[in-house]
Amino acid sequence: MHTWDPDRYLTYADERGRPFVELLARVDATDPATVVDLGCGPGNLTALLVERWPGARVVGLDSSAEMIEKARATTPAVDFRVADLRDWATGAEQVDVLVSNATLQWVPGHLELLPDLVARVNPGGWLAFQVPGNFDEPSHTIRAELAAQAPYAEHTAAVEVTVPDSHAPAVYLNALRTLGCEVDAWETTYLHVLEGEDPVFTWVSGTGARPTLQALPDDLRVRFEEEFKRRLRAAYPDRDGRVVLPFRRIFVVGQVPA
Ligand SMILES: C[S@@+](CC[C@H](N)C(=O)[O-])C[C@H]1O[C@@H](n2cnc3c(N)ncnc32)[C@H](O)[C@@H]1O
């Protein structure tokens, strides 16, 4: 398993946080008793759940010990736990609001997990998640093309089959409607204007490229990163010291029948 670096991930906290706020805006829960954030990461967004529902017991769950350590240090009002959301999904805890932001794409076959997730939500409660929908963009395809070439492929082949992935909004909408939910699903393409040296590399090396980069031995990783950055610079040209990164995201909000 690859590891996470909370500080690297938080480099673009504003850009990564906006979808969470826009997702939550469509959740109409008024006074939930229990709110769970699956794949809470460094917890900065979980803290917004406490602000939104101050009377709720808020739980943040993540499989990364590094992320949970950071979350506990910065947001003491939340019960943060190291756990795999797949284990939680088949457990017994019931919630009124279940949130998962930018996480389910990391869970292979996550569509099959939706019945278990819906079953964890109390009648009348809410399930809300957001996943990236940009896996056909150069920020991902360049990494995958490079990783498939020698001398990298022998190290990266095993992780490249488990890199993040997601579905079209209609796929999630139909899956949740089949489970009896009222569903609101949509997509948004953000145009992130990023500054600094190789900002797209900085972005992807905080998330989607981590498994590939960490699968490489040190000497090859340096070579890979140089070539990856060079190709990213060509795909996302610098204009007046800034780079535009289009980023499509998919939003799904379901209400379980009362
Ligand atoms: C891109 S980060 C999103 C963090 C946070 N939700 C946010 O929006 O900033 C993805 C998170 O999902 C977590 N994650 C991935 N697979 C998981 C799993 N099976 N169970 C729990 N957490 C998982 C990772 O450890 C990571 O912290």
The ligand as an ORCA input file, in Angstrom:
! r2SCAN-3c Opt
* xyz 0 1
  C      -7.988     12.271     -1.950
  S      -8.047     11.916     -0.232
  C      -9.550     12.745      0.264
  C      -9.480     13.242      1.684
  C     -10.654     14.136      2.120
  N     -11.926     13.443      2.055
  C     -10.712     15.388      1.280
  O     -11.654     15.543      0.495
  O      -9.792     16.213      1.390
  C      -8.547     10.237     -0.224
  C      -8.545      9.613      1.151
  O      -9.206      8.352      1.089
  C      -8.555      7.482      1.980
  N      -8.902      6.109      1.600
  C      -8.632      5.481      0.439
  N      -9.112      4.229      0.461
  C      -9.732      4.068      1.667
  C     -10.423      3.002      2.284
  N     -10.599      1.835      1.659
  N     -10.915      3.186      3.529
  C     -10.755      4.368      4.172
  N     -10.094      5.421      3.628
  C      -9.591      5.278      2.390
  C      -7.088      7.822      1.825
  O      -6.312      7.354      2.887
  C      -7.145      9.335      1.710
  O      -6.989      9.979      2.933
*
